[in-house]
Structure formats: structure tokens, C-alpha cells
Amino acid sequence: MSGTEHHNNPTAHVVVGYTPQEGFVAVQLNPPPAEYVWHDRQAEHRQERFGPGNGYQQWLAVDVATGAVWFGDTDWRTREEGSGAGLPGRRRCEAGDGALPSPAVLVVPLTHRATDGQGTSTWRFFTAEELHALAQRTLPTVQRVVDSLHRVGPASDLEWSAEAATAWADLEQACRCTSDAAGAVTWAEPRTSRVRGTRVEVADFLARNPELCDPSWATATDAELDAYAAYEPESGYGGVPGRMCAPANVRIEEGYTFYGHRAALYAYRAAACGDRTPVEAGTWFRTSEAGRASWEAAKVVGASLADVPDCGLSQLADTFRGAAADDGVVLTGLNAYLWQQRAEERTAVDETLAATGEELERLEGMVKELRRVRNTVLTRVLAWTDGRDDEEIARLAATTPTAVAEWRERLTANPSGQPE
């Protein structure tokens, strides 16, 4: 099982409603009139140098998860803050070089302004037909991006690869254009660039530096691998290379960009597991018949995991690993799961002890108060000297005749009040 899956990837396509045959029913371009688009370099104040229509932006959007391509424009009348205002997704420079968020929509803003040798600015806005032609031209490059992205984990989360980042740069280059004297648009020729040497796949880095790898990755949970891949130091490289090199005091030359952090870790674990499937220990115990049976078989009748010492947990872990191997799986996070389960059971025992102590303290307070009341009443009864013997009074007070006799003697010795 690989950490990156490339089969059955989506096909790059122009979204329904954005073609001439459909009359561009899904897009309504609304560029500003020419009188609202200008650049006055001589204006005294910055806000007066550009016309209100200069904020208008046409764009090409790509959902790299599905291969969908479409185009549109922003509302030039609305002045929103930020470089991504009015765009349907993120710019490439804002998406980083790691995991891609969902929805994985990236936008290529198109350039409209050109300046001649005399510094005169002209603007060229594109028609829906021209934008559709651009979308069609870029489909092969978009397919390269879609095919080369890492798809990681059970949810096939998207992560940049060096090839995908290169293909996206080619896509942005393909969206540049020039206009001839007659105003005809000429788009840049599509290109297929080689991956630069400064763009490095983490999997290749691991293969070249196996001594830096952590054997614990082989049985780490998804969450643990994700946390390792998300390492961000205050300075220097982050991700897997940075996390590996920091404790080893190894310094990586600056200028490189690393791709496929999660994909490399998942692939390492998959290789270590061989033909067995990595499954989180808690999931295996809860959801599989073999896991439930193994858990029940390991329990001692009447015993609690809270009473198992560390050595006992280690023995249990070995037992569960063997049972999981027979079931065709490798348990990830097993030790942490067993220690956590024991900690939870011990916490429950602590809570029982605390509750018992509180209740005992409450009851002892009640008993103390009841003894005080009884002693007061007993003093009154003894003071009556009505002829009843110690045994009879003892039955009423739920005590012994000897205790009543001793109380009577102390009362006689201290007739002014209740004996101490």
C-alpha cells in the first residue's frame, strides 16, 4: 500500500455552462467602461492615480481535486480588501507547498494592463470566447497537476508534489498573453518544464538519508505522522526534513523546497507493513471481530487494566501484535492506546476513592453530631435518677451498660455540667 495513490485520478475538463455551445450560461462578464480605467502617474495623491475600474479582475479557476476548470471576473464596483477579494479560490502563492485545503480551488488572475516604451498604459479585457479558448488550451497542463498531486491517507487528502508545483508554474505561464497592433490575443505557448533540482520530494530525501529516519514511523498513527509532517521550527526547514535533521544537528543547505511530507511518511509506514494493513489499535479493538476477541481473551476474570503494571502492559502489547498479525494488520499507536486506557481506568478508580472519602467524611460528621446529641440527652436522663438501671438506659441509647455506668460516674464527679 502506497502513501500516494495516482490511479483513477479525475480528468481535466471545462465546467458545464462555460462553453460557446452552451451560450456561456454560467458566466456573465461585466468589464468596466473605458472611462473608468486609467493610470495617472502625475496625480498628487495615490488614490487618484488609478481609475475605479482598475480593480477589475478576470481569472481562470481550477479545482485540482476534480480537474474542473472555469473562468469569470470580479465586480469592479466593489472595493474589497485583500489580494483574493472576489476570487473563487486561493492564489498559488497563498496555498503553500504542503497540504491543500478543501475545496482545493486555485485561481490564476489574468493580466489586463500593458505599458509601452513611453510609459503609456493600455488595458485589454477578454471575451468569454477568448477565456474559453484559454481554458481549453490549459487542460493538458491542468491534467499534469491533477495526475501528479499526492493523494494521502484514507481520505486521499491532496498534497503538493514537486511535479505538480512545476506543472502549476507552467499553467500560470500559459495564462500570459500579448496583443498585436490589431488587438488580437496571443497566448504563451504551453510548456512542459522539468522539475528544478531545488524542488525535492521528501521520499527521495528519505531514500538518500535512511540513517535519519525514525523506526517508530512504522507503527505510528495517522495523527502522529501528520503531526510529524507539520513540524514548524522558529527558523530553518520545517516538515519531515527539518524534524529529522534538528535532533541530529544536521544542517540542510538553504534554497530548497520540499514536497510530499505526509505522502513520504505514509509510504514509509506502508513499506514497513509489507502486505499487512496499518490499523489504529483502538479501531481494531472496537470494530473487528479479531480485535474484540483478542481483548476479551487477554482479560483476567475480575481484573482491571488499572491494576496491570508496566511490564504487564508490554506483555499485553506483544500478545495483541501477534493476534493482529494473524488478522493481517499492523497495529499503530498500540502502546499509547494501552497506556491511555490504563490511565483512564486509574482515573476512574481515583474518582471512586475521592467520592468514597467525601462520603465517609460526611457520614463521620453526621455520626459526631449524633453522638453529641445522644450524650446531651443521656446526661438529662441520668440526672433524673428515676430508678432505671444502666442496662435499661443502655438499650435506649444503643450503647453498653458499662458505658452508661462510666458516664454516670463522671456525671457524679462533675455535677455542674456534662462530663468531658
Secondary structure as UniProt FT lines:
FT   TURN            7..8
FT   STRAND          13..14
FT   TURN            16..17
FT   HELIX           20..22
FT   TURN            23..26
FT   HELIX           34..36
FT   TURN            41..42
FT   HELIX           46..48
FT   HELIX           52..55
FT   STRAND          58..63
FT   TURN            64..67
FT   STRAND          68..73
FT   TURN            76..77
FT   TURN            83..86
FT   STRAND          90..91
FT   HELIX           92..95
FT   STRAND          105..109
FT   STRAND          113..115
FT   TURN            117..118
FT   STRAND          121..123
FT   HELIX           128..148
FT   STRAND          150..152
FT   TURN            153..156
FT   STRAND          157..159
FT   HELIX           162..174
FT   STRAND          177..179
FT   TURN            181..182
FT   STRAND          185..187
FT   TURN            197..198
FT   STRAND          199..201
FT   HELIX           202..208
FT   HELIX           210..212
FT   HELIX           215..219
FT   HELIX           222..229
FT   HELIX           239..248
FT   TURN            254..255
FT   STRAND          257..259
FT   HELIX           261..273
FT   TURN            274..275
FT   STRAND          277..280
FT   HELIX           281..287
FT   HELIX           289..298
FT   TURN            301..302
FT   HELIX           305..307
FT   HELIX           310..326
FT   TURN            327..328
FT   STRAND          329..332
FT   HELIX           334..384
FT   HELIX           390..397
FT   HELIX           401..413
FT   TURN            415..416
//
